[in-house]
């Protein structure tokens, strides 16, 4: 008996089976909602069905409401309507969960009377990550099963729990091994009937919420006010869970709905959902057909066992891919391998890896001093010293040594990938893989497509990025590629603002109030001032006419203030602490620098800091689009979201620019071009055109 294309009803013995079949993730869109209702009616009317079983086809249980429908008028039936009918069903319903039961998907399962999960399944309410709260009863039913404190933990973090943890918490009634969800569900349905399991609806279970101490909510509010003051939905989540324990179920549900709709209207919801899709959209490179033939990558080589090379080797080992780590100096190699081990052992101490996993990963990393060991690698990533001469020599050697078809990647952040490719006789196999430090942690990977890079090579590396858990974004060749080129402009303005009269702490406060986890100068301290200083010194000594005159950052480096690692940089740090403390010594260095330049400091408003630091980025991003270095605005958004801590609730740099108003941004850029000048303020023609025609730049 077919209900609709997305939900089917059939009977197996005395069990009426409702199956959702809506690939890829069984998102609960309009078709699934109406199909669920129709299948439920059929099951209730089926005299031969004593019990109903809800299960899903494909790779997962329902992974949530259909996010693509958000922002559009909801076609009935709504999810809360469907869920109310499941809750009130006259026949018990068993939900059999495999894959991920998330958001609205888990909420449907919570409205069933018994839940069974296959081992390996994950269950969670991730709505907070989209700027929402569970809006179909999740904030009311979850506390009734797992208690309000754990429910708050789960809903505020958005992180799923394993099937085993769900069983321990009382979120599921059974965990089954082996077979399909359908088989497990049928087994449990049989036991429910035979053993007379309780099938009281979750909405009627009040024992876990009775007598909840109101201090729980006061504590969570205080914690959120401290940690996430600028986010909208977490605060509404506390209100909704509080309603679960203070109001009768129906009133609590109505309160949840009202709070959910407030979240739905918030710009943060729009921003976070843009960020969700951006992460997935960047994988589809324009002009690169989805069926482009890719090469197998079963083994990898990494050249250079420094911090970057070691981190890159870990990325592959973490994904189970064997790595040959090469360094021509045996001593550097030993140091590099030891650093990797220390890194893994630190993770194990935090409980995130077992001792056996540490050994498994170390066993995947084979140290080598001879290029001959790279001969059979399917991909080699070069992470050597940032010098064209060094890199060209390495690529010539790789060209001579590696088998035909090996992909040769450089991790350069500043050098011309095409010039490196030209050192080989196979430029079609060469591209950039620009990892961000620490490489084993940061999710961004800029995949730099050279002029001659073959489509299959690009497609292979984009797929590999996903395999190793990175967000790979294809970019073209230019100085700094996309991310650092934009960062460079922000850095230049941040420095200029301080030279004119702002303090580093003011610049940083404006950026953290905007939502960046770190201000510009805290980030400089984290990265280390000495790196840039050494490069600038080299250029000055070499008589480079474009070398900048020494600035106050260079003066700090000369005093040994390299940043966090030396306990002092733009700020000072108490031993063992990462909290930046403004320092009078730095004020004096900045004052001296201003005197030397003949600058009389002036008061700089927060608004000016905000405009100059952020609008200059938007202007540069628009130029990057004009030049085709990034193919789409969404690529730039993803780069800044995953590589530089751009606040996800603002959607991304260019998504935010549209919200801010392109007309306002262009007017300011033109004003700064007149008043300050410099190439960074020359307005982007694309930005001007979008503003003039009232056209968004991001969509
Ligand atoms: C909610 O439920 C609100 C309710 O409380 C209240 C309502 C009243 N909708 O990630 P993948 C697409 S809020 C639509 O690459 P994976 C995705 O865009 C929702 N589409 O696969 C991609 O499309 P494409 C709460 C969705 O295996 C494709 O499916 N739920 C949805 O790496 C494959 O996705 C969530 O927040 C969706 N809900 O990971 C869960 N989900 O192929 C969000 C995915 O065109 N989803 N798509 O690029 C996830 O976390 C992951 O997708 C999941 C699978 C873990 C499920």
Boltz pocket constraint, residues with backbone or C-beta under 6 A from the ligand:
constraints:
  - pocket:
      binder: B
      contacts: [[A, 24], [A, 25], [A, 27], [A, 63], [A, 64], [A, 65], [A, 66], [A, 67], [A, 68], [A, 79], [A, 80], [A, 100], [A, 102], [A, 103], [A, 104], [A, 105], [A, 107], [A, 126], [A, 127], [A, 130], [A, 132], [A, 133], [A, 134], [A, 135], [A, 136], [A, 138], [A, 277], [A, 280], [A, 281]]
      max_distance: 6.0
